[in-house]
């Protein structure tokens, strides 16, 4: 299960209601507190999971991101990875300050950073000119290098614990500078001990049960060899979200969205506004997607859940179709004219739970994505 918290949803510049781009993704393990035969109980455990045991990722870090974090329960000590989609300032100017604050708060654990090579130049300049000292290692993974590797091309695996890992794959997009999309696949392996079989084989509850569940073969007091594989069932659950950077060609993500539970993608303009911008200055193309362009792609490839973000500052936050002032209704209707799936327009602090098992479990009413409300309204 992945919990998405939007920390910034404005394109280019902040507004009074929206900061520039940043998205936090918490990695929740519904089985962390132990096994359960009831999936709803597991879901509740995940919601109540101690915040100190919830690693999270940050996708992009626009200026002011660390201020937004102060309104959430997210801690820089649990931040496992930062991914930067491209070098435009509204996606990365907040990175040096956030790293500095992590250092001042006492962080010592290494941090993985996946980003374009130019981000290293930015950080080196800030470190040199401001005497910034980071008391933790930054494991910098250069996107250009990852994409050129012949083995494990475009994929990074992060092991959170022995039963919980993330696979990050990278897709080149189309923008004025090199821009990328990240596929985030959470894989959780749950070992379930078959206690009924153990009791039927006259193996009473003891420390041997725990060893079997951890994958160890054990010997009983009466000399019987018990193989873990005979008494433990492995259940693998998977949740996948695709998060795109700035991109004027959603079709670039056609392979990446196969099997995805949700796509998060920019919808900077309505189609009519984008056409006017392109016609006004033929020599300059902002190379962004309109809501309609994105919606058409999502419909064509049967994406069930679509979250739009990165809205031009010209669009006000209210939703009033008849208003002459550009607003969220115009973005929404532009997409709904071609897209029939589940559609959300993100706002700052909006939270969504993404559960890859929801459809398999028959939870069709809510589906694999649920809107949870604002991170500022409740203490998670």
N, C-alpha and C positions, 0 to 999 in steps of 0.2 A: 504494500500500500504506500502510495506517495501522497503527501499533503503539499499542495502548491499554495504559496503565499505571495501575491503580487506586491512588490515593494515600490514599483514605479511603472506607470502605464502610458506616459506621455512621450511623444516623438520629438526629438530635437531639443526642446526647452521645457523646463517645468512650468506648471500652471498652479493656481491656488489650490486646485483639487488633486493634481497629479504630479508626481515626481517623474524624473526620467528613468529609463529602463533598469529593472532588476527583478529577479524572480528567485525566491527561496523554495527549495524542494526538500521536505523532510522525508527521511526513509524510515517508515514505520514497520515494525515486525510484529504482526498480531499474535505470534506464537512465543514471544519473548518470555512471557510470564509462566510458560509451561503449556503442556498439551491440553486440549479441550475437545470434546466431541461436538460442541455446539459452536458453529461458526459465528453466531451473533455474539456469544461470550468472547470469542477471540477478537472481534471487532471492537468491543468495548474495552478490552485490555489495551488494544492499540491506541485508542483515543486517550486513555488514562496513563499511557506509558510515561515514565519519568523523563522529563525534558533532558536530563543529563545523559540518557541512554539513546537519544534520538539524533543520530548524525544527520547532517543536512548539507545540501549543495547550494551554491549561489551561481545563477546563470546571469551574467552581466552585472556591472556594478557602476551605474551612472552616479554622477555627483549627488551627494546627499543620501546615498544608500544607508550609510551607518546611522544617520538620523532616523530614517524610517525603521530600522531595526529596534530602536529604543521603544517603539510602540508595540513591539511583539515580545514573545517569550523566547525568541531565538537567541542563542549565546554564541559568541565568536569562538568559544572553547570547544564547541561541538561541530564547528564548521569543518567538513572533511575535504571539500574541493570547491574551487572556483573555476568556472568556464566562461571565457570571454568570446563572444561571437565575432566581433570585429573591432577595429580601432577607432571608430568614430566616438567623439567625446561623450555623447549621451549614453554610451554603453560601457565606458571604462574610466572616466575621470574620477570616480569615487574610489577606485582601487587603492591608490597609495594611502589615502587617509584611513580606509578600513583596515589595511594591514598595520598601519601605525597604531591604531586603537587596539587591535588585537595584541600587539606587543606590549602596550602600556597596561593592558588588563591582565597580563601575566601569562599569556599563552606561551607554551614551550613545545607543543606537539607539532611535528612536521605538517605542512599544508601542501596539497597538490594543486597546481595551477595549470590549466589547459588553455592555451591562448595563441593567437598569432605571434610570430617572432618579434614584431614591432613592440609588443607590450613589454618585452624584456628591456628594450631600449628606453621606454618610458620609465620603468621602475629604476633602472640604473641611474638615469638622470636625476630622479627625485632623491634617491639614496645619496648620490654624490653631492648634490647642491643643498640638501637640508639636513645632512648628518643623521638620516634615518637609520636606526639600528633595529634589525629584526632578530630577536633571540630564538627564533625557530627557523628550521630549514624550509625553504620553498622549493618543492619538487616541480620545476618548470618543465612542462611537456609542450614542445613547439608543434603546433598543428601542422605546419608545412612539412616537418620531419615525419610526423606520424603518418601523413598521407602518402609519403614517399617510401615507407618501409614495405618491402616485399612480403614480409610475414606479419600476420595480425594487422594488416593495413587498415587504418582508420578506426581501430578499436582499442580501448583501454579498459582493463578490469581492475576494480577496486574492491578488495575483500574487507568488509566491515567486521565480520567475525566468521567463525567456521561454518555457519549456516546461512550467512547473509552477505550477498555481494552485488555489486553494480557493474554493468557493462555499458560503457559510453562509446557510441559510434558517431562518426563525424561525416557530415555531408556538405560539400561545397555548394554555395548558393550564388545568386546573381545580384550584385549591388555595385555601387560606385567604387568601393574598395573590396578586397577579398572578405567574404562573409561566410559564416558557417552555421549549420544546424546541428544540434546535439540530440541523438537518440539515447534516452535514459532507460535502461532495462534493469529493473530490480528483480533479483532471483533469490528466493528464500527456500531453503531445504528444511523441511520439518521431519524429525525422526519421531515416529509414534510407536511406543512400546506396546506390543500385543500382550497385555496382562492376562487376558482370558486363556491364551495358549500356554503362558507360563504356569498359571494355576492348574490347568488341565494336565500339565506335565509334572505336577507336584514340585514346582519350584516356587517356594514361598518368597514373599517380599523381603528383600535384603539389599545390601550394597551391590550385589551382583546385577540387580535390575538396572541400576544407574550406569554401570559399566557397559552392559549390553546396549543400552540406549545411546551411549556415546560411541558405539561402533567397535567395542572390544569383545573378543572371544574370551570366555571365562571357563574356569573349572569349578564344579560344585564340590562340596565336602565329600560326597560319595563317589567322586571320581568321574563324573559325567562332563564331557566337553560340550559347552553350549556355544553355538555360533551366532553372532549378533544378527547376521543376515536372516536367520530363521525366526527371529522374534521381533524384528524391527521393520516397520514399513516407512519408506522414504516418500514423502509427498513434496513435490516441487511446485511452487507457485510463482507466477511471473506477472509483473505489471510494467507497462511500457508507455512512456510519454515522449513525444518529439517536440523539441523546443527550437524554433527557427530564429535566426538573426534576421537582419534586414534583407529583403529578398523581393525582386519583382517577377520572379518566375517560380511559382509554387510547384510546378511540375518537376522541378529539381528534387523534390522530396518524395516522388512517387514510390521509390523502392523503400525509403526509410519508414514510411507510414504503414507499410504492410504489417498487420498484427498490432498496431498501436492502439492503445485505449483512448488517447487524446492527442490532438495536435494543438500547439500554442503557436500562433503566427501573427505577424504584424498585419494590421489593416489600417494603414495610415490615412487613407482618403476614401471618400465615395468615388465611384467610377466617373461621375460627371466632373468632380473637382480635379481629379487626376488628369482627365482629358484636357481641361482648361489650362492646367499648369504646363502640360507638355506642348500645347498649341501656342501658348503665350511666348515661350522661349524654346524654339526647336533645337537650340544648341545645348540645352541643359535638360537632362532627364533625371529626376530625383531617384529613379529606380527603386520605387516602393510598390507595394501591392495595394490595390483597392479592395474594399470589402467584397465587392461582387466578383472580382477576379479570384480571390481566395475561396469564396463560397462555391464558385463554379468548379474549381479544382477539387474541393472537398466532396462535392456531390458526385463528380465523375469517378473518384476512387473509393467512394462509399465510406468516408470517414464518419463514424457515428457521433463523435464528440469534438467540437471545435471551440477553442477559446481565442478570441481576438484581443489584441493589445496594441500598444505603440500607436496611439491616435494623435493626429495632428492637433496642435494647440487651438486651432480654429474651432474645433468641435467642443461645445459645452457638455457638461456631464449629465444634464437632464435628458429625459426621453419624451419628446413631444413632436410627433410627426408633422403637425400643422404649423409649427413655428417656422418663421423665415430665418431664424438664427440657426446656423449649423449645430447639430447636437447628435447625441448617441442614437436617437431614433433613425436618423438618416443613414448612419453606418449600419444599423441593424437591418433596416428595410432593404438596403442595397445588397446585403448578403442573402436575406431571406427570399429575395426575388429569384434566386437560383439554387439555394441550399435548403434541404428538408430535414437535416439532422438536428442534433441537440447543439444549440448555439448559445454561447455566453460572451458578453462584452466585459472584459475585466476592468475593475477599478482598483485604485490603490488600497491595499490590505485585504482585498478579496481572497478568500480561501476556498480551495476545492480539494476534495478527497478523490483520488484515483485508485480504484481497486480492480485489478485485472481479473479477479475471481468472481466478481459480482454477477456477470452474465452467465458464467458456468454454474453458479449456485442458484440460478433462477430468480435473481433479484431484479426482475425486469422493470419494476415500477421506478426505481431510482437509477438503474443502469450502473455502468462502471465509473461514472463521474457524478459527484454530488457537490452542489454549492453549499458551503458551510456558513456563509456570512462573512463578517469583517473580523480580522484578527484583533481589532481595537475594541470589539464589543464583548469579548469573552476571554477568559484566562485558560489557554490550552496548555 
